[in-house]
Amino acid sequence: MTDLQERAAEPATTKLTPGQVVSRQLGPGSAAIGLPLLGVLVALAAWWLVTSVFELVHPASLPPPQDVYRALVENWSVLLEAAGATTLSTVVGFLLSTVAGVLIGLALAASRRVERMFSPLLVAVNAVPKIALGPLLVVSLGWGQRPILTMVFLLCFFPIVLSTATGLTTTPADLAELARSLNASWWQAFRKVRFPAALPQIFVGLKVAMPLAAIGAVIGEFQAGEAGLGYQILQFNGVGAYSTSWAAIVLIAAMSILLYFALVLLERLALPWVRATTSSR
């Protein structure tokens, strides 16, 4: 057998990316946990280098990570209670936004006339800087949860409306034709074809809206809060405890990550066919 024949007989090998090599070495379960942790460690190392080694930033602007950790431990009970209040506001406001956003998206997808009538108003409401509405919400709704939940709603609802309307108006043509060929009623086609086909797109909007809900809760607590991490950030900033303020910011980030991946897990459980019918990286 010649050298050319031997090369032709060798099995073809697929070139793997560095990420795929790491994933195969660690296994899918270990990679799903290990790679995010590796990213966190890289970010912490960069933070430490910038603040402690090279001292490129003043400690009042960005304290070193060891100072933030020390402040987190010393004020753990206060920050944990505040984190619970912020998480509650975030989740409740997100759920309200989800219900209202899906219903509005259904109305826009059901009627072209309704879409043309109200789409400009929705875009205008979304374009208003929400932080400018904070003082007005306090004046009209008072202190407490109502202005905070309203702020969360205003930040969250638009991506949910947009994703719902887009998903319901882009049903695959073959599925729509199948429903028509089976003489399905409007409700049957909606329940069996259009809404299930729109769910992946709806979850895209929900995943965009979840971090916005945390932002809205903190902005609301800045303006009208009597508890929560946003309220505590203002209090600790007022007394010069900048490390503790950054500890609260770290907790906000951790809360957002946990809520986001809880939503990703819900998507995988509710839509098991999506991963089986779409290409994976």
Protein Blocks (a to p, Z undefined) as FASTA:
>chain_A
ZZklmmmmpccdddddfklmmmmmnopklmmmmmmmmmmmmmmmmmmmmmmmnopacfkl
mccfklmmmmmmmmmmmmmmmmmmmmmmmmmmmmmmmmmmmmmmmmmmmpmklmmmmmmm
mmmmmmpcfklmmmmmmmmnogajklmmmmmmmmmmmmmmmmmmmmmmmccfklmmmmmm
nopafklmmmmmmmmmmmmmmmmmmmmmmmmmmmmmmmmmmmmpcbdjklmmmmmmmnop
aklmmmmmmmmmmmmmmmmmmmmmmmmmmmmmlmmmpccZZ
